Amino acid sequence: MDPGESAAETCVREVLEETGLDVRVTRLVGVYTSPDIMVEYADGNRIQPVAFSFEAEVIGGELCLSDETTEYGYVAVEELDTIDLMEHHRQRIEDALQNQKAAFFQ
């Protein structure tokens, strides 16, 4: 998040930067953190990330590669086992598919 930016605004900006798509956030799916997931930076700093997963509607833009992406595409739920997907992302997708009104906190 950049200073002065809400979590939803961060989502909109990051999606545009990484995919070329303009989106409107429609709901918070969940907030995720785990002591089992650590990120270590080159300077030796270690953090435990907190991730927000949002559902969003595409309202414009054009899907494209960026400096932060190597490929893009749409994948059917039935095809998730055929792609390289981090396990903690699978949980977020499964939670989103439940269409639960309240956000998950995990």
C-alpha positions as CSV (number, residue, x, y, z in Angstrom):
1,M,0.0,0.0,0.0
2,D,1.2,3.5,-0.8
3,P,0.8,6.2,1.9
4,G,-2.7,7.6,1.8
5,E,-4.2,4.7,0.0
6,S,-7.0,2.4,1.2
7,A,-6.7,-1.4,0.8
8,A,-9.4,-1.3,-2.0
9,E,-7.5,1.6,-3.8
10,T,-4.4,-0.5,-3.6
11,C,-6.2,-3.4,-5.2
12,V,-7.4,-1.3,-8.1
13,R,-3.9,0.2,-8.7
14,E,-2.1,-3.1,-8.4
15,V,-4.5,-4.8,-10.8
16,L,-4.0,-2.0,-13.4
17,E,-0.2,-2.1,-13.0
18,E,0.1,-5.9,-13.3
19,T,-2.6,-6.7,-15.8
20,G,-3.6,-3.5,-17.7
21,L,-7.2,-3.9,-16.5
22,D,-9.3,-1.3,-14.8
23,V,-11.4,-2.8,-12.0
24,R,-14.0,-1.9,-9.4
25,V,-13.7,-3.7,-6.1
26,T,-17.0,-5.5,-5.3
27,R,-16.3,-7.2,-2.0
28,L,-13.6,-8.3,0.4
29,V,-13.2,-12.1,0.2
30,G,-10.8,-12.5,3.0
31,V,-7.8,-11.4,5.0
32,Y,-4.9,-14.0,5.2
33,T,-1.8,-14.4,7.2
34,S,0.1,-17.3,8.5
35,P,3.3,-17.8,10.6
36,D,4.2,-20.5,8.1
37,I,4.6,-17.9,5.3
38,M,7.6,-15.7,5.7
39,V,9.2,-13.3,3.2
40,E,12.9,-12.5,3.4
41,Y,14.3,-9.5,1.6
42,A,17.8,-9.1,0.2
43,D,18.8,-7.0,3.2
44,G,17.9,-9.8,5.6
45,N,14.6,-8.2,6.8
46,R,12.0,-10.9,7.4
47,I,8.2,-10.3,7.4
48,Q,5.0,-12.2,7.8
49,P,2.7,-10.8,5.2
50,V,-0.9,-9.9,5.6
51,A,-2.8,-10.4,2.3
52,F,-6.3,-9.1,1.4
53,S,-8.2,-10.9,-1.3
54,F,-10.8,-8.9,-3.2
55,E,-13.4,-9.8,-5.8
56,A,-13.4,-7.2,-8.5
57,E,-15.3,-6.4,-11.7
58,V,-13.4,-5.5,-14.9
59,I,-14.6,-2.1,-16.1
60,G,-12.0,-1.3,-18.7
61,G,-8.5,-1.6,-19.9
62,E,-6.8,-4.3,-21.9
63,L,-5.3,-7.5,-20.5
64,C,-1.5,-7.4,-21.1
65,L,1.9,-8.3,-19.7
66,S,3.7,-5.8,-17.5
67,D,7.1,-5.6,-15.7
68,E,5.5,-7.7,-13.0
69,T,4.0,-10.5,-15.0
70,T,5.3,-13.1,-17.4
71,E,2.0,-14.5,-18.7
72,Y,-1.7,-14.1,-18.4
73,G,-5.0,-15.9,-19.1
74,Y,-8.2,-17.1,-17.7
75,V,-8.4,-20.6,-16.1
76,A,-11.5,-22.6,-15.4
77,V,-11.8,-23.8,-11.8
78,E,-11.6,-27.4,-13.1
79,E,-8.2,-26.6,-14.6
80,L,-6.6,-25.2,-11.5
81,D,-4.7,-28.5,-10.9
82,T,-3.0,-28.1,-14.3
83,I,-1.3,-24.7,-13.6
84,D,1.6,-23.7,-11.3
85,L,-0.3,-22.2,-8.4
86,M,1.0,-21.5,-4.9
87,E,-1.0,-23.5,-2.3
88,H,-2.0,-20.5,-0.3
89,H,-3.6,-18.9,-3.4
90,R,-5.7,-22.1,-3.9
91,Q,-7.3,-21.4,-0.5
92,R,-8.2,-17.9,-1.5
93,I,-9.8,-19.1,-4.7
94,E,-11.8,-21.7,-2.9
95,D,-13.0,-19.1,-0.4
96,A,-14.0,-16.7,-3.2
97,L,-16.0,-19.4,-4.9
98,Q,-18.2,-19.8,-1.8
99,N,-19.7,-16.4,-2.4
100,Q,-20.0,-15.8,1.3
101,K,-21.0,-12.3,2.3
102,A,-18.8,-12.1,5.3
103,A,-15.0,-12.0,4.8
104,F,-12.8,-14.9,5.8
105,F,-10.1,-14.3,8.3
106,Q,-7.4,-16.9,8.1
